[in-house]
Amino acid sequence: MKQFLFDLDLSYEQCEQFYSGHIESIQVTSHSGKTIRIPANRFRSFITPIGIKQQFKLKLTDYNQFISLEKIT
C-alpha cells in the first residue's frame, strides 16, 4: 500500500467546476514531492461553503488503485 499526504486549497467557485464538468481531475503535489492526479469527484464530500482548505491522506494499492481519501485534522 502507498500513502501520500498533501494540502488542498480551493475556493468554492473552483469547486463548482467539479459539478459543471469543466474539471475532471485535480493534480496535487504530495509532501514528498510526488505529483498525483486524482479524479475530482473524490473531493465532492469535502466541499464546504468556503471550498476545500484541508490536508489529505490518499491511500493506493501497490498497483495505484484507489483505497481511500481522508482529511487530516
One Martini backbone bead per residue (centre of mass of N, CA, C, O) as a GRO file, in nm:
protein
   73
    1MET     BB    1   0.099   0.035   0.018
    2LYS     BB    2   0.013   0.375  -0.044
    3GLN     BB    3   0.109   0.709   0.081
    4PHE     BB    4  -0.035   1.049   0.074
    5LEU     BB    5   0.045   1.384   0.141
    6PHE     BB    6  -0.176   1.679   0.120
    7ASP     BB    7  -0.267   1.997   0.003
    8LEU     BB    8  -0.584   2.188  -0.016
    9ASP     BB    9  -0.679   2.504  -0.202
   10LEU     BB   10  -1.018   2.581  -0.262
   11SER     BB   11  -1.261   2.738  -0.387
   12TYR     BB   12  -1.591   2.732  -0.442
   13GLU     BB   13  -1.572   2.807  -0.742
   14GLN     BB   14  -1.380   2.576  -0.816
   15CYS     BB   15  -1.570   2.344  -0.719
   16GLU     BB   16  -1.806   2.393  -0.924
   17GLN     BB   17  -1.648   2.260  -1.168
   18PHE     BB   18  -1.710   1.967  -1.102
   19TYR     BB   19  -2.022   1.984  -1.174
   20SER     BB   20  -1.984   2.103  -1.475
   21GLY     BB   21  -1.717   1.939  -1.605
   22HIS     BB   22  -1.442   2.110  -1.630
   23ILE     BB   23  -1.342   1.910  -1.399
   24GLU     BB   24  -1.191   1.580  -1.358
   25SER     BB   25  -0.909   1.667  -1.227
   26ILE     BB   26  -0.653   1.669  -0.968
   27GLN     BB   27  -0.345   1.824  -0.912
   28VAL     BB   28  -0.091   1.711  -0.690
   29THR     BB   29   0.149   1.763  -0.422
   30SER     BB   30   0.326   1.601  -0.223
   31HIS     BB   31   0.532   1.619   0.049
   32SER     BB   32   0.747   1.431  -0.126
   33GLY     BB   33   0.694   1.539  -0.452
   34LYS     BB   34   0.456   1.394  -0.570
   35THR     BB   35   0.264   1.361  -0.855
   36ILE     BB   36  -0.103   1.378  -0.852
   37ARG     BB   37  -0.397   1.233  -0.998
   38ILE     BB   38  -0.741   1.316  -0.915
   39PRO     BB   39  -1.053   1.267  -0.905
   40ALA     BB   40  -1.281   1.513  -0.837
   41ASN     BB   41  -1.516   1.336  -0.708
   42ARG     BB   42  -1.350   1.268  -0.438
   43PHE     BB   43  -1.415   1.580  -0.314
   44ARG     BB   44  -1.721   1.644  -0.267
   45SER     BB   45  -1.749   1.574   0.052
   46PHE     BB   46  -1.538   1.835   0.125
   47ILE     BB   47  -1.727   2.060   0.065
   48THR     BB   48  -1.763   2.397   0.145
   49PRO     BB   49  -1.853   2.729   0.156
   50ILE     BB   50  -1.518   2.781   0.112
   51GLY     BB   51  -1.444   2.491   0.021
   52ILE     BB   52  -1.102   2.368   0.013
   53LYS     BB   53  -0.915   2.343   0.336
   54GLN     BB   54  -0.685   2.079   0.335
   55GLN     BB   55  -0.563   1.783   0.461
   56PHE     BB   56  -0.442   1.476   0.304
   57LYS     BB   57  -0.500   1.114   0.263
   58LEU     BB   58  -0.368   0.885   0.032
   59LYS     BB   59  -0.474   0.557  -0.074
   60LEU     BB   60  -0.290   0.290  -0.233
   61THR     BB   61  -0.206   0.056  -0.413
   62ASP     BB   62   0.062  -0.094  -0.572
   63TYR     BB   63  -0.135  -0.035  -0.849
   64ASN     BB   64  -0.290   0.251  -0.809
   65GLN     BB   65  -0.540   0.191  -0.642
   66PHE     BB   66  -0.805   0.290  -0.483
   67ILE     BB   67  -0.893   0.330  -0.132
   68SER     BB   68  -0.841   0.635   0.003
   69LEU     BB   69  -0.981   0.954   0.137
   70GLU     BB   70  -0.847   1.172   0.389
   71LYS     BB   71  -0.889   1.386   0.633
   72ILE     BB   72  -0.678   1.602   0.823
   73THR     BB   73  -0.683   1.732   1.173
   0.00000   0.00000   0.00000
